[in-house]
Each structure stands twice: as structure tokens, then as C-alpha cells.
Amino acid sequence: YYNFYSSSSQFDGTNDYMTIADSDDFHFANGDFCIECWVKPNSVSGSRRIFSQKQASESPDASIIFRTDNTKFNFYFQCDGSSSRIYLNSGVKDLVQYEWYHLAATREGNTFRTFINGEIDQTGTFTGTMPNITDAVQIGRRENNSEFWSGQMQDLRIYKGVAKYTSNFVPAATNPNIVADTPSGSAVTRQFKPNSCGSGYFGGADGTQMQLADHADLELGSETNWTVEFYAYFIENPSNYDVMIGKGTGSGTYEYFIECFSNRTIQFMYSNDGNTTWSGQHVISPDMGKRTWFHIALVRNGASLKSYVNGKQFFSGTAGNIHAGTGVLNIGGYSGASGQDPPVIMSNVRIVKGTSVYTSDFIPSKKPLDAITNTKLLCLQSKDNLTKAAVAPTTITTAGEAYPHNINPFDNDTIGQESNYATLNSYWGYAYNSTFTEHGSKVSIPASNT
């Protein structure tokens, strides 16, 4: 009854199932992801759940469902009832009893795909953002004690932040030359070049930051075309007003700040005279979740100010002039006050003054950013030296828990560095010491560090 590893989990189709307590690792929002597993169905009649998570209160009516319907493999991604959802429920390939299949569902940008044995079975497009479902993950059943899986299941994996499969692939091999970290020894082509760049790790302790002295290149002032962008990854929940990027350290020097909040949203605020707090204050992102990379771009284009989250416009408003002062530029923390230092990893911070780099939705770069025309700052790309920059108008200094690291938004393939996959593997020293407690046919997996 097994495919690899000499064992698998058997579900009797009547009352066998597993649950996993809710975790931010399962909050996909509008990011890329991959769900995959091996199954051997004993029954191909009716609907049979493999993996699902649903908001029981139906407020909002949100659910993620990975299941078989009779002989078809289907995937359902519902953000809010019939008004916001994508159903890949017209499977092509037929499943038969007592055969092993590798099943996968992925999201890449706005493209959703299902795969059977490495071949694309269904595709569709959808732009919705999944709200944070707070009820438990169900494996092998529907939450109302129906749609029980009948058969074997093995190697269920959830990846957050990467669409592991985007085209046809070879799903399995026992060849020892295949990298062991791929599921069941699968042969998977790398999506990104390994160790292509680095990042800055900011631990969140008071007094942590990277800093540049004042320079005209860093003063946005009355410039009508500029872009500030970066990739970031929240290690833990930030506190309110934690500074990701901020210029100015006190009254008379306030210029512009990009700050994150305890609900993991990001705001942009600025002063037009150095004293007023604030001449403009805007929420420029939704809840970005924890332990997943995201890209933020803030763009002024004439009288328009827009933010883009993972390439999709989130905020649009009227731009205003910003005080051109003498304050320092802080990244990954704030030297002007205590308790405003986020637990975050940041990479590829770029300030372009004189060009509105993005004026409509785009696909964020899957390689390190370049020093394009009018780039005034491009830093946090080195895995060895936090003060190294491709472009910087002044010397970079660091303080507190600020360190270079080799994790970056371009290495999240299946055999790269530590990643943001939702597994029970340790990451950054956070040990998921989960225990299994048997209750008859039920196995509960309490989650820690959520």
C-alpha cells in the first residue's frame, strides 16, 4: 500500500481523517502556492476530500478544496461565495481505482493549474485574494464529516510563496542522483538560479537598522516622478509603526516613511514641511502574512500616487510634495525613536528619482533588480555584506540585529536555501515540535509558532 518510503496513510472512506490547527503558513492571500500529494483511490465515486480548509462561519464564505469528484481531480479556490472564486472542476484525465497518482494544484500570479502525473489537466485565471481562514485544515474529509477519502495518501506537501510547477514535469524517480529534497525524489527543474543574491536580516530588537546619511539623491521633495520598491518577508508579526524605510528622525526633519503595523499592513506617510505628521498617510497594502516574500512598489507619476503589491495596483490617490530635509534614511528599523524596528528580511531596495518605473500592473522581477536610469539607491542584494550596494550616494552603516543573509526572493525553488514552505521543518530556529495524538481514527496535529 505504498509508493515510496515503504509506508503510506490509509483512509477507510468512513471516518478516517487528520486535522491541522490553523496557521499563517496556510494563508495564501494573493500569492503563489503549490499543493501536491500522492494518492491511490479505493473508490472513484462521489466527492472525496484530500486537503481542504473552510471558514465554518461562512463569514466570509471562503474555502480551499483539493479533492476528487468521481473519476476527476478538481480544485476549488473560493474567496467569498459565488462573487469571488475560481473552480477548476472540469477535469480531463480520468482516475481509476487502485492506481497511484501524483496530484498538484498551483497558483502562479493569476494563473491556476492542476496536474495529474506531471501533466497539466486544467488551467484558469483569477485575481482574487483569499482571506485569512481561521478554522482547521482537514485532510481526508470535509469539515462536516462527509466526503471522506477512501484509499492511500502519501507525501502531502504545501508550498507557500512559490508555484512549484508551471508546466509539464516528470513527477517521480528513484534515481539517487535526483535531489532528495524534492517530493519523493521528483525530478524538478529549478525555477530560479541558486544564491543569485542576498538580503538583510533585521531581527526586530530596539536599535536595529541600516542607515544612510542625507543626500539630495534620497530627497524625494517636489520631484513628480519617482519609485520606491523592495522585497520583504515578515519573520514575525511587526508592531505598529515599525519602520521599513524612513527618512527623517525628528520634528523638522520628517520626510517620508514606509511603516508596517501589527495587522501586517503597510502604510506610507509623509510631511510637506518637516513638522506636520502627517500631510499624507495612506494604507498601501493588505495583510501581507508571515514567512512569505512579497514585493511592494510605491510610485509617483505626476499628480498620481499608486502602490503595487506583487505587481497588482492596491492604492491610488493624489500625490503631494514631500519636505526635502536633512534627515538620515533608515531601512529595517528606526534610529529616531525606540520600539519601531520590525522583524523582517528585506531585499533589493531600490529608489529611482526621475522615473515612474511602473504605471500599470506588472509581473515583479524574478531576478535581482538592475540599476536602471535614475537609480539613486540599490542595496540589500549581497549575501555577505550588508553595507554593499550597487548604487548608494552615501556610506551605509548598520546597528543592532542587522545582518546579511543568503535567503532572497529569487531562490525559493524546491532545492534552494531555507524557504517559506508550509512544512514541519524548522526555519530560522523556529522548531515546529508538533505531536500526534490518536483519538480512534482521528489524528490531530497541534501547530506551534503560529
Residue pairs with C-beta under 8 A, 6 or more apart in sequence:
1 8
1 10
1 40
1 152
2 8
2 152
2 154
3 38
3 40
3 100
3 152
3 154
3 155
3 172
3 184
4 38
4 154
4 155
4 172
4 174
4 184
4 185
5 154
5 155
5 184
7 154
8 38
8 40
8 152
8 153
8 154
9 18
9 152
9 153
9 154
10 16
10 151
10 152
10 153
11 17
11 140
11 148
11 149
11 150
11 151
11 152
11 153
12 148
12 150
12 441
13 42
13 43
13 48
13 148
13 149
13 150
13 151
14 148
15 145
15 148
15 440
15 441
16 140
16 141
16 148
16 149
16 441
16 442
17 138
17 139
17 140
17 141
17 148
17 149
17 441
17 442
17 443
18 138
18 139
18 140
18 442
18 443
18 444
18 445
19 136
19 137
19 138
19 139
19 442
19 443
19 444
19 445
20 136
20 137
20 139
20 445
20 447
21 136
21 137
21 444
21 445
21 446
21 447
21 450
22 53
22 133
22 134
22 135
22 136
22 137
22 447
22 450
23 422
23 447
23 450
24 132
24 289
24 290
24 291
24 450
25 158
25 160
25 291
25 422
25 447
25 450
26 53
26 133
26 137
26 158
26 160
26 422
27 130
27 132
27 133
27 287
27 289
28 64
28 107
28 130
28 160
29 129
29 130
29 132
29 286
29 287
29 288
29 289
30 127
30 128
30 129
30 130
30 286
30 309
30 310
30 312
31 107
31 160
31 161
31 289
31 292
31 294
31 310
32 106
32 107
32 108
32 109
32 161
32 162
32 163
33 106
33 107
33 158
33 159
33 160
33 161
33 162
33 163
34 104
34 105
34 106
34 107
34 157
34 158
34 159
34 162
34 163
34 164
34 165
35 51
35 66
35 75
35 104
35 105
35 106
35 156
35 157
35 158
35 159
36 102
36 103
36 104
36 105
36 115
36 155
36 156
36 157
36 159
36 164
36 165
36 183
37 50
37 51
37 102
37 103
37 153
37 154
37 155
37 156
37 157
38 100
38 101
38 102
38 103
38 152
38 153
38 154
38 155
38 184
39 50
39 68
39 100
39 101
39 103
39 149
39 151
39 152
39 153
39 154
40 98
40 99
40 100
40 101
40 151
40 152
40 153
41 48
41 68
41 95
41 96
41 97
41 98
41 99
41 101
41 150
41 151
42 97
42 98
42 150
42 151
42 152
43 97
43 150
43 151
44 68
44 70
44 71
44 95
44 96
44 97
45 70
46 69
46 70
46 147
47 67
47 68
47 69
47 70
47 142
47 147
48 67
48 68
48 69
48 147
48 148
48 149
48 150
49 65
49 66
49 67
49 138
49 140
49 141
49 142
49 147
49 148
49 149
50 66
50 67
50 68
50 103
50 139
50 140
50 149
50 153
50 156
51 64
51 65
51 66
51 67
51 137
51 138
51 139
51 156
51 158
52 63
52 64
52 65
52 66
52 67
52 137
52 138
52 142
52 143
53 63
53 64
53 133
53 135
53 136
53 137
53 138
54 62
54 63
54 64
54 65
54 133
54 135
54 138
54 142
54 143
55 61
55 62
55 63
55 131
55 133
55 134
55 135
56 135
56 143
58 81
60 79
60 80
60 81
60 131
61 78
61 80
61 81
62 78
62 79
62 80
62 130
62 131
62 133
63 76
63 78
63 133
64 76
64 77
64 78
64 130
64 133
65 74
65 75
65 76
65 78
66 75
66 103
66 105
67 73
67 74
67 75
67 76
67 147
68 74
68 95
69 89
69 91
71 94
71 95
71 96
72 89
72 90
72 91
72 93
72 94
72 95
73 91
73 93
73 95
73 101
73 103
73 114
73 116
73 121
74 87
74 88
74 89
74 90
74 91
74 114
74 122
75 87
75 88
75 89
75 105
75 112
75 114
75 122
76 85
76 86
76 87
76 88
76 89
77 85
77 86
77 87
77 107
77 112
77 126
77 128
77 130
78 84
78 85
78 86
78 87
79 85
79 128
79 129
79 130
79 131
80 128
80 131
84 128
85 126
85 128
86 112
86 124
86 125
86 126
86 128
88 105
88 112
88 113
88 114
88 122
88 123
88 124
90 122
91 114
91 116
91 121
91 122
92 121
92 122
93 116
93 119
93 121
95 101
95 116
100 152
101 116
101 117
102 115
102 116
102 117
102 118
102 171
102 172
102 184
102 186
103 114
103 115
103 116
104 114
104 115
104 164
104 165
105 112
105 113
105 114
105 115
106 112
106 113
106 115
106 163
106 164
106 165
106 166
107 163
108 163
108 166
109 163
109 311
109 363
110 125
110 126
110 127
111 123
111 124
111 125
111 163
112 123
112 124
112 125
112 126
113 120
113 122
113 123
113 163
113 165
113 166
114 120
114 121
114 122
114 123
115 121
115 165
115 168
115 169
115 171
117 171
118 165
118 168
118 169
118 170
118 171
119 168
120 167
120 168
127 312
129 286
132 287
132 289
135 143
136 143
139 153
139 156
140 148
140 149
140 153
141 147
141 148
141 149
142 148
154 184
155 183
155 184
157 183
157 421
157 423
158 421
158 422
158 423
159 414
159 419
159 421
159 422
160 291
160 292
160 420
160 421
160 422
161 292
161 293
161 412
161 419
161 420
161 421
162 191
162 412
162 413
162 414
162 419
162 421
164 188
164 191
164 413
164 414
165 188
166 191
169 186
169 187
169 188
169 189
170 186
170 187
171 186
172 184
172 185
172 186
172 187
173 185
173 186
173 187
174 185
175 185
175 187
178 185
178 186
178 187
179 185
179 414
179 415
181 414
181 415
182 188
182 414
182 415
183 414
188 413
188 414
188 415
190 413
190 415
190 416
191 366
191 413
192 366
192 367
192 410
192 411
192 412
192 413
192 416
193 367
193 410
193 411
194 411
194 413
194 415
194 416
194 417
195 383
195 406
195 411
195 417
196 367
196 368
196 408
196 410
196 411
197 347
197 348
197 368
197 381
197 382
197 383
197 408
197 410
198 347
198 380
198 381
198 382
198 383
198 384
198 404
198 405
198 406
198 407
198 408
199 231
199 233
199 345
199 346
199 347
199 380
199 383
199 404
199 405
199 406
199 407
199 408
199 409
200 210
200 331
200 332
200 345
200 346
200 347
200 380
200 386
200 402
200 403
200 404
200 405
201 345
201 401
201 402
201 403
201 404
201 405
201 407
202 208
202 209
202 210
202 332
202 333
202 341
202 342
202 343
202 344
202 345
202 346
202 401
202 402
203 235
203 343
203 400
203 401
203 402
203 403
204 235
204 236
204 238
204 242
204 341
204 342
204 343
204 344
204 401
205 341
205 400
205 401
206 338
206 339
206 341
206 400
207 333
207 335
207 338
207 341
207 399
207 400
208 332
208 333
208 341
208 399
208 400
208 401
208 402
209 243
209 330
209 331
209 332
209 333
209 334
209 335
209 341
209 398
209 399
209 400
209 402
210 330
210 331
210 332
210 333
210 379
210 380
210 386
210 387
210 396
210 397
210 398
210 402
211 328
211 329
211 330
211 331
211 335
211 396
211 397
211 398
211 399
212 218
212 328
212 329
212 331
212 377
212 392
212 393
212 394
212 395
212 396
212 397
213 328
213 329
213 394
213 395
214 247
214 325
214 326
214 327
214 328
214 329
214 394
215 393
215 394
216 324
216 393
217 351
217 353
217 376
217 377
217 393
218 247
218 329
218 351
218 376
218 377
218 393
218 394
219 247
219 255
219 322
219 324
219 325
220 226
220 255
220 256
220 300
220 322
220 324
220 353
221 321
221 322
221 323
221 324
222 321
222 322
222 324
223 300
223 353
223 354
224 300
224 301
224 302
224 303
224 319
225 300
225 301
225 302
225 354
225 355
225 356
226 299
226 300
226 351
226 352
226 353
226 354
226 355
226 356
227 297
227 298
227 299
227 300
227 350
227 351
227 352
227 355
227 356
227 357
227 358
228 245
228 258
228 297
228 298
228 350
228 351
228 352
229 295
229 296
229 297
229 298
229 348
229 349
229 350
229 357
229 369
230 244
230 245
230 295
230 296
230 346
230 347
230 348
230 349
230 350
230 380
231 293
231 294
231 295
231 296
231 346
231 347
231 348
231 364
231 408
231 409
232 244
232 288
232 293
232 294
232 296
232 344
232 345
232 346
232 347
233 291
233 292
233 293
233 294
233 344
233 345
233 346
233 407
233 409
233 420
234 260
234 264
234 288
234 289
234 290
234 291
234 342
234 343
234 344
235 290
235 291
235 343
235 344
235 345
235 428
236 290
236 343
237 262
237 264
237 290
237 343
238 260
238 261
238 262
238 264
238 342
238 343
238 344
239 261
239 262
239 339
239 340
239 342
240 261
240 262
241 259
241 261
241 340
242 259
242 260
242 261
242 333
242 334
242 340
242 341
242 342
242 344
243 257
243 258
243 259
243 330
243 333
243 334
243 340
243 341
243 342
244 258
244 259
244 260
244 266
244 331
244 332
244 342
244 344
244 346
245 257
245 258
245 329
245 330
245 331
245 349
246 256
246 257
246 258
246 259
246 329
246 330
246 334
246 336
247 255
247 256
247 257
247 325
247 327
247 328
247 329
247 330
248 254
248 255
248 256
248 257
248 271
248 274
248 323
248 325
248 327
248 328
248 336
249 327
249 328
249 330
249 334
249 335
249 336
250 327
250 336
251 274
251 275
252 274
252 275
252 325
253 274
253 325
253 326
253 327
254 270
254 271
254 274
254 275
254 276
254 277
254 278
254 323
254 325
254 327
255 270
255 271
255 274
255 322
255 323
255 324
255 325
255 327
256 268
256 269
256 270
256 271
256 322
257 268
257 269
257 270
258 266
258 267
258 268
258 284
258 296
258 298
259 266
259 267
259 269
259 340
260 266
260 267
260 342
260 344
261 267
263 287
264 287
264 288
264 289
264 290
265 283
265 285
265 286
265 287
265 288
266 283
266 284
266 285
266 288
266 296
267 281
267 282
267 283
267 284
268 280
268 281
268 282
268 284
268 298
268 307
269 277
269 278
269 280
269 281
269 282
270 278
270 279
270 280
270 320
270 322
270 323
271 277
271 278
271 279
271 322
271 323
272 279
272 280
272 320
272 321
272 322
272 323
273 279
273 323
274 323
274 325
279 320
280 305
280 317
280 320
282 305
282 307
282 315
282 317
283 315
284 296
284 298
284 307
284 309
284 314
284 315
285 294
285 296
285 307
285 309
285 314
285 315
286 309
286 314
288 294
288 309
291 420
291 427
292 420
293 409
293 412
293 420
294 309
294 310
295 308
295 309
295 310
295 311
295 364
295 409
296 307
296 308
296 309
297 307
297 308
297 357
297 358
298 305
298 306
298 307
298 308
299 305
299 306
299 307
299 308
299 356
299 357
299 358
299 359
300 319
300 356
301 319
301 356
301 359
302 319
302 356
303 318
303 319
304 316
304 317
304 318
304 319
305 315
305 316
305 317
305 318
305 319
305 320
306 313
306 315
306 316
306 317
306 358
307 313
307 314
307 315
308 314
308 358
308 361
308 362
310 364
311 361
311 362
311 363
311 364
312 361
313 360
313 361
328 335
329 377
330 336
331 346
331 349
331 379
331 380
332 341
332 342
332 344
332 346
332 402
333 340
333 341
333 342
333 399
333 400
333 402
334 340
334 341
335 399
341 400
345 405
345 407
346 380
347 380
347 381
347 408
347 409
348 368
348 369
348 378
348 380
348 381
348 408
348 409
349 377
349 378
349 379
349 380
350 369
350 375
350 377
350 378
351 375
351 376
351 377
351 378
352 372
352 374
352 375
352 376
353 374
353 376
354 373
354 374
355 372
355 373
355 374
357 372
366 410
367 410
368 381
368 408
368 410
369 378
369 381
370 378
371 378
371 390
371 391
375 390
375 391
376 391
376 393
377 389
377 391
377 392
377 393
378 389
378 390
378 391
378 392
379 388
379 389
379 390
379 391
379 392
379 396
380 386
381 388
381 389
381 390
382 388
382 404
383 404
383 405
383 406
383 408
384 404
385 404
386 396
386 398
386 402
386 403
386 404
387 395
387 396
387 397
387 398
388 396
389 396
406 417
407 417
407 418
407 419
411 417
411 419
412 419
412 420
418 427
418 428
419 427
420 427
424 432
424 434
425 432
426 432
430 449
431 449
432 447
432 448
432 449
433 448
434 445
434 446
434 447
434 448
435 445
435 446
436 443
436 444
436 445
437 443
437 444
437 446
